[in-house]
Amino acid sequence: MAASTSFRLVEPHSPAPLPAAGRVLLLSHNPKTANEIGRNLESHDFAVLTVDSPAATLEAFEAVPPADLLLVDTGGDAALLASWTGQLLDPVAASRNDGLPQNVVLLLVEADCVPSALEAVEQGAYDYLVSPYSDEQLLAAVRRAVEHKRLRMQNDLFRYHLEQLITARTNMLEQTMRHLEQSYDITLEALGDALDLKDAETEGHSKRVTAYTLALGRAIGLTEPQLRIVGRGAFLHDIGKMAIPDSILRKPGKLTREETKVMRTHSELGYRMIRKIPYLREASEIVYAHQECFDGSGYPRGLRGEQIHIGARIFALADTLDAITSNRPYRKAAPIATARKEMLRCAGSQFDPAIVDVFVATPDAIWQDLREGIMRDGAEFSPFGYTFGKVK
């Protein structure tokens, strides 16, 4: 029997009406049985398309509108059932109609074929109906299968729209969080500017050391989220100096032992100032550890090696670079080569030697361009905008 080219309820060359009950694709090797099944279903408002081979079935699945149910009739031929389901179930399960659920397969079999039908159900068939069955039993089984398909369609549509809604809301939340972080960073820049005003000797230091830290962090492979944390920690490293008396902070001469002891509290003071802010919790660890040394000789906790936050280990080199290459009242700025020699000399003691290696391998032009860019743009330079520091 050749594959029909239209649904039974559709007149040639006429627009296809929407069947009230659903569309059934009937695969049958018996024309007589197929006609009986078709008449029964059509009398209850189902549109039926009959085919006689798996190849014709798969071709029919490409039809528009798609079928709601694949009804497979093999009678008592277990070998045919196994062959047809083997050819159909995997492709049918994989096929999707406009993103909707896979097609539902209902098997019509005789008692001897029940084991094969059970195997087919395990492979993905919806259900089976054992002959002999009445017209009412067939109709009820077909209706259940079509309803099952429609429920799955509704579930898939609901899930799809839910996923779209979640994606949209997530994007909105991420955008809001980015705007909030930008607002926070603007506040941090104001704090840094206030500190620079208090300690005129280190004017611009916070921005320069942050730019150097970000550049070095990128060179060693930190991710952008890590860089944001490290950048904030570097920028706020001296925030604790806000609590140091001006008589000590701005003293022109050498500090006494007691004054030095007070000055050294700025790391812990800064940590305490910002650690309770969730946005700055991890950055506060960098503030706390920025005076630690790789060999454990630093302060305030005497941390060593990887006990020191990676951001603080990076910052240590950036801070030294800025200190050596900046003018001070008691000396003039030295070239970058001098800073490099100092880092190599102190690798393994003050500095993480692996990070020293990365710094040494970075061209001087990178650091010079950063410094000049900050000096050129001044107050317009944002240490959190990642304008500079793109090490390639």
Secondary structure, DSSP 4 states (H G I P E B T S, - for coil): -PPPSS-TTSPTTSPPPPPSSEEEEEEES-HHHHHHHHHHHHTTTEEEEEESSHHHHHHHTTSSSPPSEEEEEEET-HHHHHHHHHHHHHHHHH--BTTBPPPEEEEEEEGGGHHHHHHHHHHT--EEEEES--HHHHHHHHHHHHHHHHHHHHHHHHHHHHHHHHHHHHHHHHHHHHHHHHHHHHHHHHHHHHHHHH-GGGTTHHHHHHHHHHHHHHHTT--HHHHHHHHHHHHTTTGGGGGS-HHHHT-SSPPPHHHHHHHTTHHHHHHHHHTTSGGGHHHHHHHHHTT--TTS--SSS---GGGS-HHHHHHHHHHHHHHHTS-BTTBPPPPHHHHHHHHHHTBTTTB-HHHHHHHHHS-HHHHHHHHHHHHHHGGG--TTTT-S----
